[in-house]
Amino acid sequence: MPRTITFVAFGDSLTVGFIPSRIVTQPYSRFLKEITDDFLLHSIRPHTFKTRFINRGLNGDLTSGMLLRFNKDVIALKPNYVIILGGTNDMGWGLPVDEIFSCLKTMYEKAVDNNVEPIVCTVPSLLGWDEGIQPRLTLNHLLLHFCHEKNTLCVDLFEATCDSATKRLRSEYSSDGLHFNALGYRKIAETIFKEAVRRILTYDLPLKTGS
């Protein structure tokens, strides 16, 4: 029997896969499941592992709200990993970066305390409001430093989806300047797979199982 590895995708509307004026959402977790299944199917040990992705995104949520529901929506599900993407709405409300980071850091630590490995995601850029870019750069610097210090898995969604010259969200990934379109959510999935999930399936799990 293959071992099931469970991931919870936890966050706000960027985790929901919200696209304005669309009834159907495009959650990155759906794309990530497809990418991961294809990878495992063509691996040298295709029946060793299988993955399960649970989406716990909530439109409009702040990191403080995410922290309040962390036990119910993450810990209670007993996943192996939690992908945490939050902070976009906090910055939209002008909340201090240090306050946002504190909430995120508490979630990372709570995950570790409950034997869930966090996968930290930097906050993507935006398009059409340049004043909103610098707070993201500041927060992401704190996130990257935390991951380096704690040897925590980190996915840099900001760099993967921004224009390298302007640091704005690339237009081909954007639906309204803040949320992504289907191509953008697929890019998020591809980046999370490349920078975290592939490593987990290729290196971390075989070592942990002794196989």
FIKOLZA-1660 file (N, C-alpha, C; in steps of 0.1 Angstrom, whole numbers, plus 5000, padded with zeros to 4 digits):
% residues 211
   i   px   py   pz ch aa at
   1 5008 4988 5000  A  M  N
   1 5000 5000 5000  A  M CA
   1 5009 5013 5000  A  M  C
   2 5006 5022 4991  A  P  N
   2 5014 5034 4991  A  P CA
   2 5011 5043 5003  A  P  C
   3 5021 5050 5008  A  R  N
   3 5019 5059 5019  A  R CA
   3 5013 5072 5015  A  R  C
   4 5003 5076 5022  A  T  N
   4 4996 5089 5018  A  T CA
   4 5003 5101 5026  A  T  C
   5 5007 5111 5018  A  I  N
   5 5013 5123 5023  A  I CA
   5 5002 5134 5022  A  I  C
   6 4998 5140 5033  A  T  N
   6 4987 5150 5033  A  T CA
   6 4993 5164 5034  A  T  C
   7 4988 5172 5025  A  F  N
   7 4992 5186 5025  A  F CA
   7 4979 5195 5028  A  F  C
   8 4980 5204 5036  A  V  N
   8 4969 5214 5037  A  V CA
   8 4974 5227 5031  A  V  C
   9 4966 5232 5022  A  A  N
   9 4968 5246 5016  A  A CA
   9 4960 5256 5024  A  A  C
  10 4967 5264 5031  A  F  N
  10 4961 5273 5041  A  F CA
  10 4963 5288 5038  A  F  C
  11 4953 5296 5037  A  G  N
  11 4955 5310 5034  A  G CA
  11 4942 5317 5031  A  G  C
  12 4943 5327 5023  A  D  N
  12 4931 5336 5019  A  D CA
  12 4926 5333 5005  A  D  C
  13 4922 5344 4998  A  S  N
  13 4916 5342 4985  A  S CA
  13 4926 5336 4975  A  S  C
  14 4939 5339 4977  A  L  N
  14 4949 5334 4968  A  L CA
  14 4950 5318 4969  A  L  C
  15 4946 5313 4981  A  T  N
  15 4946 5299 4983  A  T CA
  15 4932 5293 4978  A  T  C
  16 4922 5301 4979  A  V  N
  16 4909 5297 4974  A  V CA
  16 4909 5296 4959  A  V  C
  17 4918 5304 4952  A  G  N
  17 4918 5305 4938  A  G CA
  17 4908 5314 4932  A  G  C
  18 4905 5325 4940  A  F  N
  18 4894 5334 4936  A  F CA
  18 4898 5342 4923  A  F  C
  19 4889 5343 4914  A  I  N
  19 4890 5351 4902  A  I CA
  19 4878 5360 4901  A  I  C
  20 4879 5373 4902  A  P  N
  20 4868 5382 4901  A  P CA
  20 4859 5379 4889  A  P  C
  21 4846 5380 4891  A  S  N
  21 4836 5378 4880  A  S CA
  21 4835 5364 4875  A  S  C
  22 4841 5355 4883  A  R  N
  22 4841 5341 4879  A  R CA
  22 4834 5333 4890  A  R  C
  23 4825 5324 4887  A  I  N
  23 4818 5316 4897  A  I CA
  23 4828 5305 4901  A  I  C
  24 4834 5299 4892  A  V  N
  24 4843 5288 4894  A  V CA
  24 4857 5293 4899  A  V  C
  25 4862 5287 4910  A  T  N
  25 4875 5291 4914  A  T CA
  25 4886 5282 4908  A  T  C
  26 4898 5286 4909  A  Q  N
  26 4910 5279 4903  A  Q CA
  26 4920 5277 4914  A  Q  C
  27 4918 5270 4924  A  P  N
  27 4928 5268 4935  A  P CA
  27 4941 5262 4931  A  P  C
  28 4952 5268 4935  A  Y  N
  28 4965 5262 4931  A  Y CA
  28 4966 5248 4936  A  Y  C
  29 4959 5244 4947  A  S  N
  29 4960 5231 4952  A  S CA
  29 4956 5220 4942  A  S  C
  30 4946 5224 4934  A  R  N
  30 4941 5214 4924  A  R CA
  30 4952 5212 4913  A  R  C
  31 4958 5223 4909  A  F  N
  31 4969 5222 4899  A  F CA
  31 4981 5214 4905  A  F  C
  32 4983 5217 4918  A  L  N
  32 4995 5210 4925  A  L CA
  32 4993 5195 4926  A  L  C
  33 4980 5191 4928  A  K  N
  33 4977 5177 4929  A  K CA
  33 4980 5170 4915  A  K  C
  34 4975 5177 4904  A  E  N
  34 4978 5172 4891  A  E CA
  34 4993 5170 4888  A  E  C
  35 5000 5181 4891  A  I  N
  35 5015 5180 4889  A  I CA
  35 5021 5169 4897  A  I  C
  36 5017 5168 4909  A  T  N
  36 5024 5158 4918  A  T CA
  36 5020 5144 4914  A  T  C
  37 5008 5142 4910  A  D  N
  37 5004 5129 4906  A  D CA
  37 5011 5124 4893  A  D  C
  38 5013 5134 4884  A  D  N
  38 5021 5131 4872  A  D CA
  38 5035 5128 4875  A  D  C
  39 5041 5135 4885  A  F  N
  39 5055 5133 4889  A  F CA
  39 5056 5119 4895  A  F  C
  40 5047 5115 4904  A  L  N
  40 5048 5102 4910  A  L CA
  40 5046 5091 4900  A  L  C
  41 5037 5093 4891  A  L  N
  41 5034 5083 4881  A  L CA
  41 5046 5079 4873  A  L  C
  42 5054 5089 4870  A  H  N
  42 5066 5087 4862  A  H CA
  42 5079 5086 4870  A  H  C
  43 5078 5084 4883  A  S  N
  43 5090 5083 4892  A  S CA
  43 5094 5068 4891  A  S  C
  44 5106 5066 4897  A  I  N
  44 5112 5052 4896  A  I CA
  44 5104 5043 4906  A  I  C
  45 5097 5049 4916  A  R  N
  45 5089 5041 4925  A  R CA
  45 5075 5047 4925  A  R  C
  46 5067 5045 4915  A  P  N
  46 5054 5052 4914  A  P CA
  46 5044 5048 4924  A  P  C
  47 5045 5037 4931  A  H  N
  47 5035 5032 4940  A  H CA
  47 5040 5033 4955  A  H  C
  48 5050 5041 4957  A  T  N
  48 5055 5042 4971  A  T CA
  48 5047 5052 4979  A  T  C
  49 5044 5064 4972  A  F  N
  49 5037 5074 4979  A  F CA
  49 5025 5079 4970  A  F  C
  50 5015 5084 4977  A  K  N
  50 5004 5091 4970  A  K CA
  50 5001 5104 4979  A  K  C
  51 4996 5114 4973  A  T  N
  51 4994 5127 4980  A  T CA
  51 4979 5130 4981  A  T  C
  52 4976 5138 4991  A  R  N
  52 4963 5143 4993  A  R CA
  52 4964 5158 4996  A  R  C
  53 4957 5166 4989  A  F  N
  53 4957 5181 4992  A  F CA
  53 4944 5185 4997  A  F  C
  54 4944 5192 5008  A  I  N
  54 4932 5197 5014  A  I CA
  54 4932 5213 5013  A  I  C
  55 4922 5219 5008  A  N  N
  55 4923 5234 5006  A  N CA
  55 4915 5240 5018  A  N  C
  56 4921 5249 5025  A  R  N
  56 4915 5256 5036  A  R CA
  56 4918 5271 5034  A  R  C
  57 4915 5276 5022  A  G  N
  57 4915 5290 5020  A  G CA
  57 4902 5297 5023  A  G  C
  58 4903 5310 5027  A  L  N
  58 4891 5317 5031  A  L CA
  58 4892 5331 5025  A  L  C
  59 4883 5335 5017  A  N  N
  59 4884 5348 5010  A  N CA
  59 4884 5359 5021  A  N  C
  60 4893 5369 5019  A  G  N
  60 4893 5381 5027  A  G CA
  60 4900 5379 5041  A  G  C
  61 4905 5367 5044  A  D  N
  61 4910 5364 5057  A  D CA
  61 4923 5372 5059  A  D  C
  62 4925 5376 5072  A  L  N
  62 4937 5382 5077  A  L CA
  62 4946 5372 5083  A  L  C
  63 4958 5375 5086  A  T  N
  63 4967 5365 5093  A  T CA
  63 4962 5362 5107  A  T  C
  64 4956 5372 5113  A  S  N
  64 4950 5371 5126  A  S CA
  64 4939 5361 5126  A  S  C
  65 4931 5362 5116  A  G  N
  65 4920 5352 5114  A  G CA
  65 4925 5338 5111  A  G  C
  66 4935 5337 5103  A  M  N
  66 4941 5324 5100  A  M CA
  66 4946 5318 5112  A  M  C
  67 4952 5326 5121  A  L  N
  67 4958 5321 5134  A  L CA
  67 4946 5315 5142  A  L  C
  68 4935 5322 5143  A  L  N
  68 4924 5318 5151  A  L CA
  68 4918 5304 5146  A  L  C
  69 4918 5302 5133  A  R  N
  69 4913 5289 5128  A  R CA
  69 4923 5279 5125  A  R  C
  70 4935 5281 5129  A  F  N
  70 4946 5272 5126  A  F CA
  70 4944 5258 5132  A  F  C
  71 4940 5258 5145  A  N  N
  71 4938 5245 5151  A  N CA
  71 4927 5237 5144  A  N  C
  72 4916 5243 5140  A  K  N
  72 4905 5236 5134  A  K CA
  72 4908 5232 5120  A  K  C
  73 4914 5241 5112  A  D  N
  73 4916 5239 5098  A  D CA
  73 4929 5233 5094  A  D  C
  74 4938 5232 5103  A  V  N
  74 4951 5226 5101  A  V CA
  74 4954 5214 5110  A  V  C
  75 4957 5218 5123  A  I  N
  75 4961 5208 5133  A  I CA
  75 4952 5196 5134  A  I  C
  76 4938 5199 5134  A  A  N
  76 4929 5189 5136  A  A CA
  76 4928 5179 5124  A  A  C
  77 4933 5183 5113  A  L  N
  77 4934 5174 5101  A  L CA
  77 4946 5165 5101  A  L  C
  78 4955 5167 5110  A  K  N
  78 4967 5159 5111  A  K CA
  78 4975 5157 5098  A  K  C
  79 4978 5168 5091  A  P  N
  79 4985 5167 5078  A  P CA
  79 5000 5165 5081  A  P  C
  80 5007 5161 5071  A  N  N
  80 5022 5160 5072  A  N CA
  80 5028 5174 5069  A  N  C
  81 5022 5182 5061  A  Y  N
  81 5027 5195 5057  A  Y CA
  81 5016 5205 5056  A  Y  C
  82 5019 5217 5059  A  V  N
  82 5009 5228 5057  A  V CA
  82 5016 5239 5048  A  V  C
  83 5010 5243 5037  A  I  N
  83 5015 5254 5029  A  I CA
  83 5008 5266 5033  A  I  C
  84 5015 5276 5038  A  I  N
  84 5009 5288 5044  A  I CA
  84 5012 5300 5035  A  I  C
  85 5002 5306 5030  A  L  N
  85 5002 5318 5022  A  L CA
  85 4993 5328 5028  A  L  C
  86 4998 5339 5034  A  G  N
  86 4989 5349 5040  A  G CA
  86 4996 5362 5041  A  G  C
  87 4988 5373 5043  A  G  N
  87 4993 5386 5045  A  G CA
  87 4989 5396 5035  A  G  C
  88 4983 5392 5024  A  T  N
  88 4979 5401 5013  A  T CA
  88 4968 5410 5018  A  T  C
  89 4958 5405 5025  A  N  N
  89 4947 5413 5030  A  N CA
  89 4951 5422 5041  A  N  C
  90 4960 5418 5050  A  D  N
  90 4966 5426 5061  A  D CA
  90 4972 5439 5055  A  D  C
  91 4980 5437 5044  A  M  N
  91 4987 5448 5038  A  M CA
  91 4977 5457 5031  A  M  C
  92 4966 5452 5026  A  G  N
  92 4956 5460 5020  A  G CA
  92 4949 5469 5030  A  G  C
  93 4948 5464 5043  A  W  N
  93 4942 5472 5053  A  W CA
  93 4953 5481 5060  A  W  C
  94 4965 5480 5056  A  G  N
  94 4976 5489 5061  A  G CA
  94 4981 5485 5075  A  G  C
  95 4980 5472 5078  A  L  N
  95 4985 5467 5091  A  L CA
  95 5000 5466 5090  A  L  C
  96 5006 5468 5102  A  P  N
  96 5021 5468 5103  A  P CA
  96 5027 5455 5098  A  P  C
  97 5038 5455 5091  A  V  N
  97 5045 5443 5087  A  V CA
  97 5049 5435 5098  A  V  C
  98 5054 5441 5109  A  D  N
  98 5058 5433 5121  A  D CA
  98 5047 5425 5127  A  D  C
  99 5035 5431 5127  A  E  N
  99 5023 5424 5132  A  E CA
  99 5019 5412 5123  A  E  C
 100 5020 5414 5110  A  I  N
 100 5017 5403 5101  A  I CA
 100 5027 5392 5102  A  I  C
 101 5040 5395 5103  A  F  N
 101 5050 5385 5105  A  F CA
 101 5048 5377 5117  A  F  C
 102 5045 5384 5128  A  S  N
 102 5043 5378 5141  A  S CA
 102 5032 5367 5140  A  S  C
 103 5021 5370 5133  A  C  N
 103 5010 5360 5132  A  C CA
 103 5015 5348 5124  A  C  C
 104 5022 5351 5113  A  L  N
 104 5027 5340 5104  A  L CA
 104 5037 5331 5112  A  L  C
 105 5046 5338 5119  A  K  N
 105 5056 5331 5127  A  K CA
 105 5050 5322 5137  A  K  C
 106 5039 5327 5144  A  T  N
 106 5032 5318 5153  A  T CA
 106 5026 5306 5147  A  T  C
 107 5021 5308 5135  A  M  N
 107 5015 5296 5128  A  M CA
 107 5026 5286 5124  A  M  C
 108 5037 5291 5120  A  Y  N
 108 5048 5281 5117  A  Y CA
 108 5052 5274 5129  A  Y  C
 109 5054 5281 5140  A  E  N
 109 5058 5274 5152  A  E CA
 109 5047 5265 5158  A  E  C
 110 5035 5268 5157  A  K  N
 110 5024 5260 5161  A  K CA
 110 5024 5247 5153  A  K  C
 111 5026 5248 5140  A  A  N
 111 5027 5236 5131  A  A CA
 111 5038 5227 5136  A  A  C
 112 5050 5232 5138  A  V  N
 112 5061 5224 5142  A  V CA
 112 5058 5217 5156  A  V  C
 113 5052 5225 5165  A  D  N
 113 5049 5219 5178  A  D CA
 113 5039 5207 5177  A  D  C
 114 5032 5207 5166  A  N  N
 114 5022 5196 5164  A  N CA
 114 5026 5186 5153  A  N  C
 115 5039 5186 5151  A  N  N
 115 5045 5176 5141  A  N CA
 115 5039 5178 5127  A  N  C
 116 5037 5190 5123  A  V  N
 116 5033 5194 5110  A  V CA
 116 5044 5203 5104  A  V  C
 117 5049 5199 5093  A  E  N
 117 5060 5207 5087  A  E CA
 117 5055 5218 5079  A  E  C
 118 5058 5231 5082  A  P  N
 118 5053 5242 5075  A  P CA
 118 5061 5244 5062  A  P  C
 119 5054 5249 5051  A  I  N
 119 5060 5253 5039  A  I CA
 119 5056 5268 5038  A  I  C
 120 5066 5276 5039  A  V  N
 120 5064 5291 5040  A  V CA
 120 5064 5296 5026  A  V  C
 121 5054 5305 5023  A  C  N
 121 5053 5311 5010  A  C CA
 121 5054 5326 5011  A  C  C
 122 5063 5332 5003  A  T  N
 122 5063 5347 5003  A  T CA
 122 5051 5352 4996  A  T  C
 123 5047 5365 4999  A  V  N
 123 5035 5371 4994  A  V CA
 123 5038 5376 4980  A  V  C
 124 5030 5372 4970  A  P  N
 124 5032 5377 4957  A  P CA
 124 5030 5393 4956  A  P  C
 125 5036 5398 4945  A  S  N
 125 5034 5412 4942  A  S CA
 125 5020 5415 4937  A  S  C
 126 5018 5428 4933  A  L  N
 126 5005 5432 4928  A  L CA
 126 5008 5441 4916  A  L  C
 127 4997 5445 4909  A  L  N
 127 4998 5453 4897  A  L CA
 127 4988 5464 4897  A  L  C
 128 4993 5476 4895  A  G  N
 128 4984 5488 4895  A  G CA
 128 4985 5496 4908  A  G  C
 129 4993 5492 4918  A  W  N
 129 4994 5500 4930  A  W CA
 129 5008 5498 4935  A  W  C
 130 5017 5506 4930  A  D  N
 130 5031 5504 4933  A  D CA
 130 5034 5506 4948  A  D  C
 131 5026 5514 4955  A  E  N
 131 5028 5517 4969  A  E CA
 131 5027 5504 4977  A  E  C
 132 5020 5494 4972  A  G  N
 132 5019 5482 4979  A  G CA
 132 5030 5472 4978  A  G  C
 133 5040 5475 4969  A  I  N
 133 5051 5466 4967  A  I CA
 133 5061 5466 4978  A  I  C
 134 5064 5477 4983  A  Q  N
 134 5075 5478 4994  A  Q CA
 134 5071 5470 5006  A  Q  C
 135 5059 5471 5011  A  P  N
 135 5055 5463 5023  A  P CA
 135 5057 5448 5020  A  P  C
 136 5054 5444 5008  A  R  N
 136 5056 5430 5005  A  R CA
 136 5071 5426 5005  A  R  C
 137 5079 5435 5000  A  L  N
 137 5093 5432 5000  A  L CA
 137 5099 5431 5014  A  L  C
 138 5094 5440 5023  A  T  N
 138 5098 5440 5037  A  T CA
 138 5094 5427 5044  A  T  C
 139 5081 5423 5042  A  L  N
 139 5076 5411 5049  A  L CA
 139 5083 5399 5043  A  L  C
 140 5085 5398 5030  A  N  N
 140 5091 5387 5024  A  N CA
 140 5106 5385 5028  A  N  C
 141 5113 5396 5031  A  H  N
 141 5126 5396 5036  A  H CA
 141 5126 5389 5050  A  H  C
 142 5117 5392 5058  A  L  N
 142 5115 5386 5071  A  L CA
 142 5113 5371 5070  A  L  C
 143 5104 5368 5061  A  L  N
 143 5100 5354 5059  A  L CA
 143 5112 5346 5054  A  L  C
 144 5120 5351 5044  A  L  N
 144 5131 5344 5039  A  L CA
 144 5142 5342 5050  A  L  C
 145 5144 5353 5058  A  H  N
 145 5154 5352 5069  A  H CA
 145 5150 5341 5079  A  H  C
 146 5137 5341 5082  A  F  N
 146 5132 5331 5092  A  F CA
 146 5135 5317 5086  A  F  C
 147 5132 5315 5074  A  C  N
 147 5134 5301 5068  A  C CA
 147 5148 5298 5068  A  C  C
 148 5157 5307 5065  A  H  N
 148 5171 5304 5065  A  H CA
 148 5176 5301 5079  A  H  C
 149 5171 5308 5089  A  E  N
 149 5175 5306 5103  A  E CA
 149 5170 5293 5108  A  E  C
 150 5158 5289 5105  A  K  N
 150 5151 5277 5110  A  K CA
 150 5152 5265 5101  A  K  C
 151 5159 5267 5090  A  N  N
 151 5160 5256 5080  A  N CA
 151 5146 5251 5076  A  N  C
 152 5137 5260 5073  A  T  N
 152 5123 5257 5070  A  T CA
 152 5121 5258 5055  A  T  C
 153 5113 5249 5049  A  L  N
 153 5110 5250 5035  A  L CA
 153 5103 5263 5031  A  L  C
 154 5108 5269 5021  A  C  N
 154 5103 5282 5017  A  C CA
 154 5101 5283 5002  A  C  C
 155 5090 5288 4997  A  V  N
 155 5087 5290 4983  A  V CA
 155 5086 5305 4980  A  V  C
 156 5094 5310 4971  A  D  N
 156 5094 5324 4969  A  D CA
 156 5084 5327 4957  A  D  C
 157 5072 5329 4960  A  L  N
 157 5061 5332 4950  A  L CA
 157 5063 5346 4945  A  L  C
 158 5068 5355 4953  A  F  N
 158 5070 5369 4948  A  F CA
 158 5079 5369 4936  A  F  C
 159 5091 5363 4938  A  E  N
 159 5101 5364 4927  A  E CA
 159 5096 5355 4915  A  E  C
 160 5089 5345 4917  A  A  N
 160 5085 5336 4906  A  A CA
 160 5074 5342 4897  A  A  C
 161 5067 5352 4903  A  T  N
 161 5055 5358 4895  A  T CA
 161 5057 5373 4893  A  T  C
 162 5068 5379 4896  A  C  N
 162 5069 5393 4894  A  C CA
 162 5078 5396 4882  A  C  C
 163 5077 5408 4877  A  D  N
 163 5086 5413 4867  A  D CA
 163 5099 5417 4874  A  D  C
 164 5110 5411 4869  A  S  N
 164 5123 5413 4876  A  S CA
 164 5128 5427 4876  A  S  C
 165 5124 5435 4867  A  A  N
 165 5128 5449 4866  A  A CA
 165 5119 5458 4875  A  A  C
 166 5106 5457 4874  A  T  N
 166 5097 5466 4881  A  T CA
 166 5092 5461 4895  A  T  C
 167 5094 5447 4897  A  K  N
 167 5089 5440 4909  A  K CA
 167 5074 5440 4909  A  K  C
 168 5067 5444 4899  A  R  N
 168 5052 5443 4898  A  R CA
 168 5048 5429 4894  A  R  C
 169 5036 5425 4898  A  L  N
 169 5031 5412 4894  A  L CA
 169 5030 5412 4878  A  L  C
 170 5035 5401 4873  A  R  N
 170 5034 5401 4858  A  R CA
 170 5020 5400 4853  A  R  C
 171 5017 5408 4843  A  S  N
 171 5003 5410 4838  A  S CA
 171 4997 5396 4833  A  S  C
 172 5005 5387 4828  A  E  N
 172 4999 5375 4823  A  E CA
 172 4994 5366 4834  A  E  C
 173 4998 5369 4846  A  Y  N
 173 4993 5361 4858  A  Y CA
 173 4981 5367 4865  A  Y  C
 174 4978 5380 4862  A  S  N
 174 4969 5388 4870  A  S CA
 174 4955 5388 4864  A  S  C
 175 4945 5388 4873  A  S  N
 175 4931 5390 4869  A  S CA
 175 4926 5404 4871  A  S  C
 176 4930 5409 4883  A  D  N
 176 4926 5423 4887  A  D CA
 176 4937 5431 4893  A  D  C
 177 4949 5427 4892  A  G  N
 177 4960 5434 4898  A  G CA
 177 4964 5428 4912  A  G  C
 178 4955 5421 4918  A  L  N
 178 4957 5416 4932  A  L CA
 178 4956 5400 4931  A  L  C
 179 4944 5396 4926  A  H  N
 179 4942 5381 4924  A  H CA
 179 4948 5376 4911  A  H  C
 180 4950 5363 4911  A  F  N
 180 4956 5357 4899  A  F CA
 180 4945 5352 4889  A  F  C
 181 4949 5349 4877  A  N  N
 181 4940 5342 4868  A  N CA
 181 4944 5327 4868  A  N  C
 182 4938 5319 4860  A  A  N
 182 4940 5305 4860  A  A CA
 182 4955 5302 4857  A  A  C
 183 4961 5309 4848  A  L  N
 183 4975 5307 4845  A  L CA
 183 4984 5311 4857  A  L  C
 184 4980 5321 4864  A  G  N
 184 4987 5325 4876  A  G CA
 184 4987 5315 4887  A  G  C
 185 4975 5310 4889  A  Y  N
 185 4973 5300 4900  A  Y CA
 185 4981 5287 4896  A  Y  C
 186 4981 5284 4883  A  R  N
 186 4989 5272 4879  A  R CA
 186 5004 5275 4882  A  R  C
 187 5008 5288 4879  A  K  N
 187 5022 5291 4882  A  K CA
 187 5026 5290 4897  A  K  C
 188 5016 5294 4905  A  I  N
 188 5018 5292 4920  A  I CA
 188 5021 5277 4923  A  I  C
 189 5012 5269 4917  A  A  N
 189 5013 5254 4919  A  A CA
 189 5027 5249 4914  A  A  C
 190 5031 5253 4902  A  E  N
 190 5043 5249 4897  A  E CA
 190 5055 5253 4905  A  E  C
 191 5054 5265 4911  A  T  N
 191 5065 5270 4919  A  T CA
 191 5066 5263 4932  A  T  C
 192 5054 5260 4938  A  I  N
 192 5054 5253 4951  A  I CA
 192 5059 5238 4949  A  I  C
 193 5056 5233 4937  A  F  N
 193 5061 5219 4934  A  F CA
 193 5076 5220 4933  A  F  C
 194 5081 5229 4925  A  K  N
 194 5095 5230 4921  A  K CA
 194 5103 5232 4934  A  K  C
 195 5099 5242 4942  A  E  N
 195 5107 5246 4953  A  E CA
 195 5105 5239 4967  A  E  C
 196 5094 5230 4967  A  A  N
 196 5092 5223 4980  A  A CA
 196 5087 5209 4978  A  A  C
 197 5076 5207 4971  A  V  N
 197 5070 5194 4970  A  V CA
 197 5079 5183 4963  A  V  C
 198 5085 5187 4953  A  R  N
 198 5094 5178 4946  A  R CA
 198 5106 5174 4955  A  R  C
 199 5111 5183 4962  A  R  N
 199 5122 5180 4971  A  R CA
 199 5117 5170 4982  A  R  C
 200 5105 5173 4987  A  I  N
 200 5099 5164 4997  A  I CA
 200 5098 5149 4992  A  I  C
 201 5092 5148 4980  A  L  N
 201 5090 5135 4975  A  L CA
 201 5103 5128 4970  A  L  C
 202 5113 5136 4966  A  T  N
 202 5125 5130 4961  A  T CA
 202 5135 5127 4971  A  T  C
 203 5137 5136 4981  A  Y  N
 203 5147 5135 4991  A  Y CA
 203 5142 5132 5005  A  Y  C
 204 5133 5141 5010  A  D  N
 204 5130 5140 5024  A  D CA
 204 5122 5127 5028  A  D  C
 205 5112 5123 5020  A  L  N
 205 5104 5112 5024  A  L CA
 205 5112 5099 5023  A  L  C
 206 5120 5096 5012  A  P  N
 206 5128 5084 5012  A  P CA
 206 5138 5083 5024  A  P  C
 207 5143 5094 5028  A  L  N
 207 5152 5094 5039  A  L CA
 207 5145 5091 5052  A  L  C
 208 5133 5097 5054  A  K  N
 208 5125 5095 5066  A  K CA
 208 5120 5080 5067  A  K  C
 209 5117 5074 5056  A  T  N
 209 5112 5061 5056  A  T CA
 209 5123 5050 5056  A  T  C
 210 5135 5055 5053  A  G  N
 210 5146 5045 5052  A  G CA
 210 5147 5037 5040  A  G  C
 211 5139 5042 5029  A  S  N
 211 5139 5034 5017  A  S CA
 211 5148 5041 5006  A  S  C
% end
